Amino acid sequence: MKAQFGIIGGTGVYEPDLLEDLETIDMDTPYGPAVMQAGTYRGRRIAFLPRHGPGHQTPPHRVNYRANIWALKELGVTQVLATAAVGSLQPDIAPGSLVIVDNFLDFTKTRPVTFFESGRVVHVDMTDPYCGRLRQALAKTARRLGLAVRAGGTYVCVEGPRFETTAEIRLFQAFGGHVVGMTSVPEVVLAKEAELCYATVCMVTNYGAGIGAADGTAGAPEPLTHQEVLKVMGQSVHRIRELFLETIAVLGSERPCRCPQAVSGQAPLGQRHGDTGDGKGEQGNGSNVAGLHVPGSGSGGRGEPDGAGGDRP
């Protein structure tokens, strides 16, 4: 089974009753397994991938981002809409807001951040990390549906799983950040390396530590808890779901943006190192894809055996 569109998010975004011909897909990738649900919505084949894995069991710093993006690419997905719960870094971005981010700052520390680790040196341009065409489609659909969204903003990605200190929040504000979360990097980078169109809509669940609201009221007097985050997410998830499905319903298959050529011919993902185009390239004993040698096909020879999901936290 193939799918053209992908949705990455939590279980709340996914409603099985909305899709026809539903099936579960267990994908084995060179980086480990990935599990997806796939079905049809208004003639569009959509794959839903729970970033944290089934049951939201994987913390953000342990998400197997490479397996997830590889699996979507393998399934035929070319356009991906992702959601993430975030904290606000600005008083005028209140909890409950939706933000279509257009840039990021990376403060992660330990995560594998690329598919291209050996064979060839590949430098991917990140001038437009979140596909501008998809962002425009999301904003246009939001206006049509009467959904309030903020078009544009910088996502500060931290390692997690802890929340941020007040000093960190002040630093992120000074650097021009708008929201802070734990999952957009390396997901957005890997999607670009895979030459997928990728956009993220953030659900703001809280103010960052020490930030007061725009009306001058103080920030939350009690420490932030994961339960509070989930509560606000539950209030926003139906808007995200409607926005994503209605956007996918009007998207075409053509991609007149730079995403399909993001690697600029250096070593497109899926092209075996040494291929001449006749399917007879060198394969050796493992998967030699895009100049990246992944040893063996057995479980003992795979890359990071991380989990399969991730949000705030």
C-alpha positions as CSV (number, residue, x, y, z in Angstrom):
1,M,0.0,0.0,0.0
2,K,1.2,3.5,-0.8
3,A,0.3,6.9,0.5
4,Q,1.0,10.4,-0.8
5,F,0.3,12.4,2.4
6,G,1.6,11.9,5.9
7,I,0.5,13.3,9.3
8,I,2.9,13.1,12.2
9,G,1.4,13.8,15.7
10,G,-0.1,12.4,18.8
11,T,-3.0,9.9,19.1
12,G,-5.5,12.7,19.6
13,V,-5.0,14.0,16.0
14,Y,-5.8,10.6,14.6
15,E,-9.4,9.6,14.3
16,P,-9.8,6.2,12.6
17,D,-13.5,6.8,11.8
18,L,-12.5,9.6,9.4
19,L,-10.5,7.3,7.2
20,E,-11.7,4.5,4.8
21,D,-9.8,1.3,3.9
22,L,-7.9,1.6,7.2
23,E,-4.8,-0.6,7.7
24,T,-1.9,-0.9,10.1
25,I,1.6,-0.8,8.5
26,D,4.6,-2.2,10.3
27,M,7.6,-0.8,8.5
28,D,11.1,-2.2,9.0
29,T,13.7,0.4,8.2
30,P,17.5,0.4,8.4
31,Y,17.1,2.4,11.7
32,G,14.5,0.2,13.3
33,P,10.7,-0.3,13.1
34,A,8.0,2.3,12.5
35,V,4.3,1.8,12.9
36,M,1.7,3.7,10.9
37,Q,-2.0,3.7,10.2
38,A,-3.0,4.4,6.6
39,G,-6.3,5.0,5.0
40,T,-8.3,7.2,2.5
41,Y,-9.9,10.6,3.1
42,R,-11.8,12.1,0.2
43,G,-9.8,10.2,-2.3
44,R,-6.4,11.0,-0.7
45,R,-4.2,8.2,0.7
46,I,-2.9,9.4,4.1
47,A,-0.4,7.7,6.5
48,F,-0.7,8.7,10.1
49,L,2.5,8.2,12.2
50,P,2.4,8.6,16.0
51,R,5.6,10.3,16.8
52,H,5.8,8.9,20.4
53,G,4.8,5.5,19.3
54,P,1.6,3.6,20.2
55,G,0.4,4.7,23.7
56,H,2.7,7.8,23.8
57,Q,5.5,5.8,25.3
58,T,8.7,7.3,23.9
59,P,10.2,10.6,25.3
60,P,11.3,13.2,22.8
61,H,15.0,12.7,23.1
62,R,14.5,8.9,22.4
63,V,12.3,9.2,19.3
64,N,13.6,7.3,16.4
65,Y,13.2,10.3,14.0
66,R,15.3,8.6,11.2
67,A,13.1,5.5,11.2
68,N,9.9,7.6,11.1
69,I,11.0,9.8,8.2
70,W,12.5,6.8,6.3
71,A,9.3,4.9,6.7
72,L,7.1,7.7,5.3
73,K,9.5,8.1,2.3
74,E,9.5,4.3,1.7
75,L,5.7,4.4,1.7
76,G,5.6,6.9,-1.0
77,V,4.7,10.0,1.1
78,T,5.9,13.3,-0.4
79,Q,4.0,15.8,1.7
80,V,3.9,15.8,5.5
81,L,2.0,17.8,8.1
82,A,3.2,17.6,11.6
83,T,1.9,18.9,14.9
84,A,3.7,19.6,18.2
85,A,2.7,20.9,21.6
86,V,4.9,23.8,22.6
87,G,5.3,26.5,25.2
88,S,5.0,30.2,24.3
89,L,8.0,32.5,24.5
90,Q,6.0,35.6,23.8
91,P,3.2,37.2,26.0
92,D,0.9,37.8,23.0
93,I,1.0,34.1,22.0
94,A,-1.4,32.7,24.5
95,P,-2.1,29.1,25.4
96,G,-4.5,27.6,22.9
97,S,-2.9,29.4,20.0
98,L,-2.0,27.7,16.8
99,V,1.3,28.7,15.2
100,I,2.5,27.7,11.7
101,V,6.3,28.0,12.3
102,D,8.7,29.0,9.5
103,N,12.1,28.7,11.2
104,F,13.9,27.0,14.1
105,L,16.7,27.2,16.5
106,D,18.4,24.0,17.5
107,F,19.4,23.4,21.1
108,T,19.3,19.6,21.0
109,K,22.4,17.7,22.1
110,T,22.4,14.0,21.6
111,R,20.2,13.1,18.7
112,P,21.2,11.7,15.3
113,V,20.5,14.6,13.0
114,T,21.3,13.3,9.5
115,F,20.9,10.3,7.1
116,F,24.3,11.1,5.6
117,E,26.9,10.0,8.0
118,S,29.4,8.2,5.7
119,G,30.1,7.7,2.0
120,R,29.4,11.2,0.8
121,V,29.4,14.6,2.5
122,V,26.0,16.2,2.0
123,H,25.1,19.7,3.0
124,V,21.3,20.5,2.8
125,D,20.1,24.1,2.4
126,M,17.8,25.1,5.3
127,T,16.8,28.6,4.1
128,D,13.1,27.4,4.1
129,P,13.1,24.6,6.6
130,Y,9.3,24.3,6.7
131,C,7.9,24.1,3.2
132,G,6.6,27.6,2.2
133,R,4.1,26.1,-0.1
134,L,2.6,23.9,2.6
135,R,2.6,26.7,5.1
136,Q,0.7,28.9,2.6
137,A,-1.8,26.1,2.0
138,L,-2.4,25.7,5.8
139,A,-2.8,29.4,6.3
140,K,-5.3,29.7,3.4
141,T,-7.3,26.7,4.7
142,A,-7.4,28.1,8.2
143,R,-8.8,31.4,6.9
144,R,-11.5,29.5,5.0
145,L,-12.4,27.5,8.1
146,G,-12.4,30.5,10.3
147,L,-9.6,29.2,12.4
148,A,-7.3,31.7,14.1
149,V,-3.6,30.8,13.4
150,R,-0.4,32.7,13.6
151,A,1.5,32.4,10.3
152,G,5.2,32.5,11.0
153,G,7.3,32.0,14.1
154,T,10.6,30.5,15.2
155,Y,10.5,27.1,17.0
156,V,13.2,26.7,19.6
157,C,13.9,23.0,20.0
158,V,15.4,21.7,23.2
159,E,16.6,18.3,24.2
160,G,14.1,17.5,27.0
161,P,12.5,15.7,28.5
162,R,12.7,18.3,31.3
163,F,11.0,21.6,30.9
164,E,13.1,24.8,30.5
165,T,14.5,27.1,33.3
166,T,13.6,30.7,33.5
167,A,17.1,31.7,32.4
168,E,16.8,29.5,29.3
169,I,13.4,31.1,28.5
170,R,15.0,34.6,28.7
171,L,17.8,33.4,26.4
172,F,15.4,32.0,23.8
173,Q,13.4,35.2,23.9
174,A,16.6,37.2,23.3
175,F,17.4,35.0,20.3
176,G,14.0,35.8,18.7
177,G,12.2,32.5,19.5
178,H,8.4,32.4,19.6
179,V,7.7,28.9,20.9
180,V,9.7,26.2,22.5
181,G,9.3,22.5,22.2
182,M,11.2,19.2,22.0
183,T,10.5,17.4,18.7
184,S,10.8,19.5,15.6
185,V,14.6,18.9,15.3
186,P,15.9,16.7,13.8
187,E,12.5,15.8,12.3
188,V,12.3,18.8,10.0
189,V,16.0,18.4,9.0
190,L,15.5,14.7,8.1
191,A,12.4,15.5,6.1
192,K,14.4,18.0,4.1
193,E,17.2,15.5,3.5
194,A,14.5,13.0,2.3
195,E,13.2,15.7,-0.1
196,L,9.8,15.7,1.5
197,C,7.6,18.8,1.8
198,Y,7.1,19.3,5.5
199,A,5.3,21.8,7.7
200,T,4.5,22.0,11.4
201,V,1.5,23.6,13.2
202,C,2.2,24.1,16.9
203,M,-0.4,23.9,19.6
204,V,0.6,26.3,22.4
205,T,-0.1,24.6,25.7
206,N,1.4,27.1,28.2
207,Y,3.6,30.1,28.7
208,G,7.3,29.4,29.2
209,A,8.7,29.6,32.8
210,G,8.5,33.1,34.2
211,I,6.5,34.6,31.3
212,G,3.4,36.7,32.0
213,A,0.4,37.1,29.7
214,A,0.0,40.1,27.4
215,D,-2.6,41.6,29.8
216,G,0.0,41.9,32.5
217,T,-1.1,38.9,34.6
218,A,1.6,36.8,36.1
219,G,2.8,33.5,34.7
220,A,1.5,30.2,36.1
221,P,2.2,30.2,39.9
222,E,2.5,26.4,40.0
223,P,5.2,24.3,38.2
224,L,4.1,23.1,34.8
225,T,3.0,19.4,34.6
226,H,2.6,17.1,31.7
227,Q,-1.1,16.7,32.7
228,E,-1.7,20.4,32.1
229,V,-0.1,20.1,28.7
230,L,-2.3,17.2,27.8
231,K,-5.4,19.1,29.0
232,V,-4.8,22.1,26.7
233,M,-3.8,19.8,23.8
234,G,-7.2,18.1,24.2
235,Q,-8.9,21.4,23.7
236,S,-7.0,22.2,20.5
237,V,-6.6,18.9,18.8
238,H,-9.9,19.0,17.0
239,R,-8.9,22.2,15.2
240,I,-5.6,20.7,14.2
241,R,-7.3,17.6,12.8
242,E,-9.8,19.7,10.8
243,L,-7.1,22.0,9.5
244,F,-4.8,19.1,8.4
245,L,-7.6,17.0,6.7
246,E,-9.1,20.0,4.9
247,T,-5.7,21.1,3.7
248,I,-4.8,17.7,2.4
249,A,-8.1,17.6,0.6
250,V,-7.2,20.6,-1.6
251,L,-3.5,19.8,-2.1
252,G,-2.4,18.4,-5.5
253,S,0.3,15.9,-6.3
254,E,2.6,18.5,-8.0
255,R,5.2,20.2,-5.8
256,P,6.4,23.4,-7.4
257,C,8.7,24.2,-4.6
258,R,12.4,23.5,-3.8
259,C,11.7,20.6,-1.5
260,P,12.0,17.8,-4.2
261,Q,15.5,19.1,-5.0
262,A,16.6,19.8,-1.5
263,V,19.7,17.7,-1.7
264,S,20.6,19.4,-5.0
265,G,21.6,16.1,-6.7
266,Q,24.3,15.4,-4.0
267,A,22.9,12.0,-3.1
268,P,19.1,11.7,-3.0
269,L,17.7,9.4,-0.3
270,G,16.8,6.1,-1.9
271,Q,19.5,6.2,-4.6
272,R,22.0,3.5,-3.9
273,H,25.7,4.6,-3.8
274,G,27.3,3.5,-7.0
275,D,24.0,3.1,-8.9
276,T,24.1,3.9,-12.6
277,G,20.4,4.0,-13.0
278,D,20.0,0.5,-14.2
279,G,19.4,-1.0,-10.8
280,K,22.7,-2.8,-10.8
281,G,24.6,-0.6,-8.3
282,E,26.7,-2.0,-5.6
283,Q,24.8,-3.3,-2.6
284,G,27.3,-5.3,-0.6
285,N,26.0,-7.0,2.6
286,G,23.9,-4.1,3.8
287,S,21.8,-1.2,2.7
288,N,23.9,1.4,1.0
289,V,21.4,4.1,0.5
290,A,22.2,7.7,-0.5
291,G,25.8,7.2,0.2
292,L,24.9,6.1,3.8
293,H,26.0,2.6,4.6
294,V,23.7,0.9,7.1
295,P,25.1,-2.4,8.2
296,G,23.2,-5.6,7.8
297,S,19.5,-6.2,7.6
298,G,19.3,-8.1,10.9
299,S,18.2,-6.4,14.1
300,G,21.7,-6.6,15.6
301,G,23.1,-4.5,12.7
302,R,20.7,-1.6,12.7
303,G,21.2,1.9,13.8
304,E,19.8,3.5,17.0
305,P,17.0,1.2,18.3
306,D,15.1,4.2,19.6
307,G,11.4,4.5,20.0
308,A,8.9,5.8,17.5
309,G,7.2,9.0,18.7
310,G,7.8,12.6,20.6
311,D,6.1,15.9,21.6
312,R,6.1,18.3,24.6
313,P,7.4,16.4,26.4
